[in-house]
Amino acid sequence: MAVHSSQIYFDHAATTPMVQPAIDALTAQLLKTGNASSLHSTGRSIRKELEEARESIAKAAGCSAIDVIFTGTGTEADNLAIKGLYWLGAKAGKNIIITSTFEHHAVMDPIKWLQEHEGATVIEIPVSKTGSLDLTALQAAVTQHGAKVAFISIIHANNEIGTVQPIDQVVKIAGGIPVHSDAVQSFGKIDFNFNQLGLTAATISAHKVGGPLGVAALILKKGVNIEPVLHGGGQERDIRSGTFNAPGIIAFASAASNAMIHMQARDAKIRKLKSLLITKVLAAVPDAWVNGQSENSLPGVVNITFPGSDNEGLLLLLDMAGIACSTGSACSAGVHRPSHVLMAIGLTEDETTSSLRFSLGESNTEEEIDKLAAVIASVVEKSKSAANKKVSK
Ligand SMILES: Cc1ncc(COP(=O)(O)O)c(C=O)c1O
């Protein structure tokens, strides 16, 4: 696997290079023709491989093959879960959604849409300064509103700060209310087991684990028959119509299996690099601080505030120095808006726009961390004088 540019790539949470087994699987599939829904033997042969891929992904995610519904993206799977579970609940007179203050936009925005267009009531559970869900507030919301709650959606590992939420406890508190979790950043990187967690629905995406872009899955417990968003050929339990992306799905399965095999070794390597990055960057910029880390965090994601700087300026200056990182999630990076995740853990608006996310992957090295450490102080100084922002801590 490789990053196809000479840049030092610290943006693996946005997307990470495809792993070789996934590249091999994809290449082999692209040379084949056949619609996996066709009844002739060409179609049946692709379908067989696709169903084997579904089995592999189910094994990696700790669910049954029947629970796996393939989609085009994680964003699509999140939208499908949020709207589908809401509409299912609404049929039984339930119009409350419980979620957190630091979900990904792919969860937050369909929830907002349901609030604006379908009369949903939304309860947002706060998170602590270290980036952990307030379980007491969750318990109180469930106790008070339980009978009217359509579903609960809590992110498993946050994409901007990397903290991991105790989904098993969320499910316990939910006491039978359906729970969805966005596991796009956690799947394949840390333990994630759908059945053991007791989830009703979860979202995973191939391009975050070394698979191709444009293929993902909603894991939805068999028997939970949500309304589709797309109507058409009736594929995927009639929940997600559309011709199967067999090459993408088969390559996704290769990436998922590869991630499971190498998880422990990869975890140890990347955590060591992250801790080195934190130590060296904080030594170079003593007034910088790390946001929301806890014991229970993703191995490779770290978010750092450089007070007084402007993160867009920082990003561009680092880019010129040959280093790629991010101002937050890739989606909010396109539009320069303060990160709702960082605000949820207590940063001021000014501090959120002085923060960068570095996300590490398999291809990173200690030498690359050293190169970052060598330039970060001067880059921050340049950005500060350009931004001329008041330092607020
Ligand atoms: C936590 C989380 N959820 C959902 C998504 C969206 O996934 P996709 O890029 O497959 O649409 C992302 C991507 O950045 C993510 O980090």
Ligand as a Chemical Component Dictionary entry (heavy atoms), coordinates in Angstrom:
data_LIG
# 
_chem_comp.id                   LIG 
_chem_comp.type                 NON-POLYMER 
_chem_comp.pdbx_formal_charge   0 
_chem_comp.three_letter_code    LIG 
# 
loop_
_chem_comp_atom.comp_id 
_chem_comp_atom.atom_id 
_chem_comp_atom.alt_atom_id 
_chem_comp_atom.type_symbol 
_chem_comp_atom.charge 
_chem_comp_atom.model_Cartn_x 
_chem_comp_atom.model_Cartn_y 
_chem_comp_atom.model_Cartn_z 
_chem_comp_atom.pdbx_ordinal 
LIG C1 C1 C 0 -17.550 9.024  11.441 1  
LIG C2 C2 C 0 -17.863 9.088  9.988  2  
LIG N1 N1 N 0 -19.103 8.794  9.570  3  
LIG C3 C3 C 0 -19.446 8.818  8.267  4  
LIG C4 C4 C 0 -18.534 9.174  7.316  5  
LIG C5 C5 C 0 -18.947 9.203  5.881  6  
LIG O1 O1 O 0 -18.478 8.044  5.211  7  
LIG P1 P1 P 0 -18.292 8.086  3.621  8  
LIG O2 O2 O 0 -17.061 8.861  3.353  9  
LIG O3 O3 O 0 -18.165 6.637  3.213  10 
LIG O4 O4 O 0 -19.515 8.724  3.064  11 
LIG C6 C6 C 0 -17.221 9.527  7.685  12 
LIG C7 C7 C 0 -16.241 9.983  6.677  13 
LIG O5 O5 O 0 -15.443 10.865 6.915  14 
LIG C8 C8 C 0 -16.880 9.462  9.060  15 
LIG O6 O6 O 0 -15.651 9.769  9.480  16 
# 
loop_
_chem_comp_bond.comp_id 
_chem_comp_bond.atom_id_1 
_chem_comp_bond.atom_id_2 
_chem_comp_bond.value_order 
_chem_comp_bond.pdbx_ordinal 
LIG C1 C2 SING 1  
LIG C2 N1 SING 2  
LIG C2 C8 DOUB 3  
LIG N1 C3 DOUB 4  
LIG C3 C4 SING 5  
LIG C4 C5 SING 6  
LIG C4 C6 DOUB 7  
LIG C5 O1 SING 8  
LIG O1 P1 SING 9  
LIG P1 O2 DOUB 10 
LIG P1 O3 SING 11 
LIG P1 O4 SING 12 
LIG C6 C7 SING 13 
LIG C6 C8 SING 14 
LIG C7 O5 DOUB 15 
LIG C8 O6 SING 16 
# 
